[in-house]
Each structure stands twice: as structure tokens, then as C-alpha cells.
Amino acid sequence: METPAVYSEEDIAHILSELDKEEVYGIVLRAKGMVPSLGGEWIYFDYVPEESSIRSGKPDVTGKFCVIGSKLQEEKLKELFCR
């Protein structure tokens, strides 16, 4: 999905920690993306169950994220990422 939303590192850390909630979001095997940050830079992130990384990266055209898994609750994931 694409999103024009702007995030802080804390926002992304919270989102990634939420992905561990299988009963809410489904079985998330992997997530990754790049989104604009509040400071004008970009935040790149990767997630696998119970492990994530967040780092700064070069600008892109629009924020993007991808979630891979099983029985994913797409509407809940959209709410989580696209505030």
C-alpha cells in the first residue's frame, strides 16, 4: 500500500510492536516499508515476528509498506498504518 502520512520513529516502533498481535491483525510473517518522517527525512523499517529494525533512508516519491502473512486483517492493517 501507499500512504502520504508522515510518521515519527516512535510511531513506526509502535506500529511494528502491534503487528505481534495475531488476534487483531492476523499472522504477520514480514513487513517492510519506507515512509516520510516528521523531520523531513525518511524512515525505512523491516519486521519479522518479535524482531524489527528502523533506520533513516533516502527520500522516495511516496510512503509505501508491505505486509506478508496469513489470514491478514487488511482493514485493521490499513487503520494501523494509514491513520
C-alpha positions as CSV (number, residue, x, y, z in Angstrom):
1,M,0.0,0.0,0.0
2,E,1.0,3.6,-0.4
3,T,0.4,6.3,2.2
4,P,1.1,10.1,2.2
5,A,1.1,10.1,6.1
6,V,4.1,11.4,8.0
7,Y,5.5,9.4,10.9
8,S,7.9,9.6,13.8
9,E,10.3,6.8,14.7
10,E,8.1,6.3,17.8
11,D,5.0,5.9,15.6
12,I,6.7,3.2,13.5
13,A,8.1,1.4,16.6
14,H,4.5,1.3,18.0
15,I,3.1,0.0,14.7
16,L,5.7,-2.7,14.4
17,S,5.0,-3.8,18.0
18,E,1.3,-4.0,17.3
19,L,2.0,-6.5,14.4
20,D,2.7,-9.2,17.1
21,K,-1.0,-9.2,18.0
22,E,-2.1,-12.1,15.8
23,E,-5.7,-12.0,17.1
24,V,-6.1,-8.4,15.8
25,Y,-4.0,-8.3,12.6
26,G,-3.6,-12.0,11.5
27,I,-0.4,-13.9,11.2
28,V,2.2,-11.3,10.1
29,L,5.3,-13.1,8.7
30,R,7.1,-10.0,7.4
31,A,6.5,-6.3,6.9
32,K,8.7,-3.6,5.4
33,G,8.4,-0.1,4.1
34,M,9.5,3.5,3.8
35,V,7.6,6.5,5.0
36,P,8.3,10.2,5.4
37,S,9.3,11.3,8.9
38,L,8.3,14.4,10.8
39,G,11.9,15.7,10.5
40,G,11.7,15.7,6.7
41,E,13.8,12.6,6.3
42,W,12.6,9.1,5.5
43,I,12.2,6.1,7.8
44,Y,12.8,2.6,6.5
45,F,11.6,-0.3,8.5
46,D,11.7,-4.1,8.5
47,Y,9.7,-6.5,10.7
48,V,9.6,-10.3,11.3
49,P,7.8,-11.7,14.3
50,E,9.3,-10.3,17.5
51,E,12.1,-8.6,15.7
52,S,12.2,-5.2,13.9
53,S,14.6,-2.6,12.6
54,I,14.1,1.1,12.0
55,R,16.6,3.3,10.2
56,S,16.9,6.5,8.2
57,G,17.0,6.3,4.4
58,K,17.0,8.3,1.2
59,P,13.8,10.1,0.1
60,D,11.3,8.3,-2.2
61,V,8.2,9.6,-4.0
62,T,5.6,8.4,-1.6
63,G,5.4,6.3,1.6
64,K,5.0,2.6,1.0
65,F,4.6,-0.5,3.1
66,C,4.1,-4.2,2.5
67,V,2.8,-6.8,5.0
68,I,3.1,-10.5,4.2
69,G,1.3,-13.2,6.2
70,S,-1.7,-15.4,6.6
71,K,-5.3,-14.6,7.5
72,L,-4.3,-10.9,7.5
73,Q,-7.0,-8.4,8.6
74,E,-6.5,-5.9,5.8
75,E,-8.8,-3.3,7.2
76,K,-7.2,-3.4,10.6
77,L,-3.8,-3.1,9.0
78,K,-4.9,-0.1,6.9
79,E,-6.2,1.6,10.1
80,L,-2.9,0.9,11.8
81,F,-0.7,2.2,9.0
82,C,-2.8,4.9,7.3
83,R,-4.2,6.7,10.3
